[in-house]
Amino acid sequence: MIRLEGRGAVYGEVWFDEELPRDAGVDIVLYRQRKTPVPRSRVTPFLTMVTDLSVAEAALVEQFGKDCRYKVRRAHARDGLRMGRVAGARERLEDVRAVFAAFARRKGVAPCDAKWPAAACDAGQLALMSASRGGETLVWHAYLISGDTTWLEYTASCFRDRDNATRALVRRANRWLHWQAMLHFRRMG
């Protein structure tokens, strides 16, 4: 459970089919992405893409469009990308939040919640992954992990003010990082 200190209340986020701990110590419980609603609760339907990572790798790849498969293969073979996984995410949170903030400004979307990544990190439910080349981070992904399920909470890349070749590279790096994350989480079970 992720604990978030609010104004006058402590919130607990319980993801997927995670159970609320007996000694939760929260005032308000937010159930996120449950398969079935909690009885007598307010429900907001939410559509999302779900990928079953328990299938064979070849079956996962077949779900991608032809263009996507080509770009992932090209990124893997020719772009010299490296995937980074941040184990103790706490020391990188400020860097990642800065990238997400810049991305949000350029895209005109809300920036990432200032408290959520730290709270997810404290709960041991945050995984940060990046794709880089030549020491430059091109893409960041922030995942929530709960049991055997992961959720991509934030993704960011800053390439809009770059030349065409760099923008194409960053787009391929993003696809490649999605694929590498799928493989990583598949190995984790």
C-alpha positions in Angstrom: 0.0 0.0 0.0 1.2 3.5 -0.8 0.7 6.0 1.9 0.2 9.7 1.0 0.0 12.5 3.5 -2.8 14.9 2.4 -4.1 18.0 4.1 -5.8 16.7 7.2 -6.0 13.1 6.0 -3.7 10.2 5.2 -4.6 8.3 2.0 -3.7 4.7 1.3 -3.5 3.6 -2.4 -4.2 -0.1 -2.8 -3.5 -1.3 -6.3 -5.0 -4.2 -8.3 -6.0 -7.0 -6.0 -3.7 -6.0 -3.1 -5.4 -6.2 0.2 -5.7 -3.4 2.7 -3.3 -4.1 5.6 -5.0 -4.6 9.0 -2.9 -1.8 10.5 -3.1 0.5 7.5 -3.2 3.7 9.6 -5.0 5.6 6.8 -8.1 7.8 6.8 -9.1 7.3 3.2 -8.5 4.2 1.0 -8.2 4.6 -2.7 -8.6 1.3 -4.6 -6.9 1.5 -8.0 -7.4 -0.7 -11.0 -9.2 -3.6 -9.3 -10.7 -6.4 -11.3 -13.9 -6.2 -9.4 -15.3 -3.2 -7.5 -15.2 -3.0 -3.7 -18.8 -3.4 -2.4 -20.5 -0.1 -1.5 -17.8 2.1 -3.0 -17.9 4.7 -5.7 -16.4 3.4 -8.9 -14.9 5.3 -11.8 -14.5 3.1 -14.9 -11.1 3.3 -16.5 -10.0 1.9 -19.8 -6.5 0.7 -20.2 -4.4 -1.6 -22.3 -3.4 -4.9 -20.6 -0.6 -7.1 -21.8 -0.3 -10.6 -20.4 3.5 -11.1 -20.0 3.1 -14.8 -19.1 2.8 -15.8 -22.8 5.9 -16.8 -24.8 8.1 -14.0 -26.0 7.3 -14.6 -29.6 3.6 -14.3 -28.8 4.3 -10.9 -27.2 6.1 -9.7 -30.2 3.3 -10.8 -32.5 1.0 -8.4 -30.7 3.0 -5.4 -32.0 2.3 -3.9 -35.4 4.8 -4.5 -38.2 6.2 -0.9 -38.0 6.6 -1.2 -34.2 8.5 -4.5 -34.5 10.8 -3.0 -37.1 11.6 0.0 -34.9 12.3 -2.1 -31.8 14.6 -4.4 -33.8 16.4 -1.4 -35.3 16.8 0.3 -31.9 18.2 -2.9 -30.5 20.6 -3.7 -33.3 21.8 -0.2 -34.5 21.1 2.5 -32.0 23.5 1.5 -29.2 20.9 1.9 -26.5 21.4 0.9 -22.9 18.6 0.2 -20.4 19.1 1.5 -16.9 17.1 0.2 -13.9 17.3 2.2 -10.7 17.2 -0.2 -7.7 17.1 2.3 -4.9 15.0 4.9 -6.7 15.1 7.5 -3.9 18.4 9.1 -5.0 17.2 9.6 -8.6 13.7 10.9 -7.9 14.5 14.6 -8.2 16.3 14.0 -11.6 13.3 12.0 -12.9 10.8 14.5 -11.6 12.6 17.3 -13.4 12.5 15.4 -16.7 8.8 14.7 -16.2 8.1 18.4 -15.4 9.9 19.5 -18.6 8.0 16.9 -20.6 4.7 18.0 -19.1 5.4 21.6 -19.9 6.2 20.9 -23.5 3.2 18.6 -23.9 0.8 20.8 -22.0 -0.2 18.0 -19.5 -0.1 17.9 -15.8 3.3 17.3 -14.2 3.8 14.2 -12.1 2.5 14.3 -8.5 5.2 15.7 -6.3 4.5 13.2 -3.5 3.4 10.0 -5.3 6.8 8.8 -6.6 8.5 9.2 -3.1 5.6 7.4 -1.4 5.7 4.6 -4.0 9.4 4.3 -3.5 9.0 4.2 0.3 6.4 1.4 -0.2 8.9 -0.6 -2.3 6.5 -0.3 -5.3 8.4 2.0 -7.6 10.6 0.9 -10.5 12.5 3.5 -12.6 13.8 2.5 -16.0 15.6 4.5 -18.6 16.9 4.3 -22.2 20.2 6.1 -22.9 22.8 6.4 -25.5 26.3 7.7 -25.1 25.6 8.7 -21.5 22.5 10.8 -22.4 19.2 9.6 -21.0 16.6 9.7 -23.8 13.5 8.3 -22.1 12.4 7.6 -18.5 9.6 5.2 -17.4 8.2 5.0 -13.8 6.4 1.8 -13.0 4.2 0.8 -10.0 4.7 -2.8 -9.0 2.1 -4.6 -7.0 2.3 -8.4 -6.6 2.5 -9.8 -10.1 1.2 -6.7 -11.9 3.0 -3.6 -13.1 1.5 -0.2 -14.2 3.3 2.4 -16.2 2.5 5.5 -14.2 4.8 8.0 -15.9 6.8 8.1 -19.1 8.8 11.1 -20.4 11.2 12.1 -23.1 12.3 15.5 -24.1 13.0 15.7 -27.9 10.6 18.2 -29.4 13.2 20.9 -29.8 15.7 18.5 -31.4 16.6 17.7 -35.0 14.6 15.1 -36.9 17.1 12.3 -36.5 17.2 12.8 -32.7 13.5 12.9 -32.5 13.3 9.6 -34.5 15.9 8.1 -32.2 14.0 9.0 -29.0 10.8 7.6 -30.4 12.6 4.3 -31.2 14.2 4.4 -27.7 10.8 4.7 -26.1 9.4 1.7 -28.0 12.6 -0.2 -27.2 12.3 0.6 -23.5 8.7 -0.5 -23.4 9.9 -3.8 -24.8 12.8 -4.2 -22.5 10.6 -3.4 -19.5 8.1 -6.1 -20.7 11.0 -8.6 -20.9 12.3 -7.6 -17.5 8.9 -7.8 -15.8 8.2 -11.1 -17.6 11.4 -12.6 -16.0 10.3 -11.3 -12.6 7.0 -13.2 -13.0 
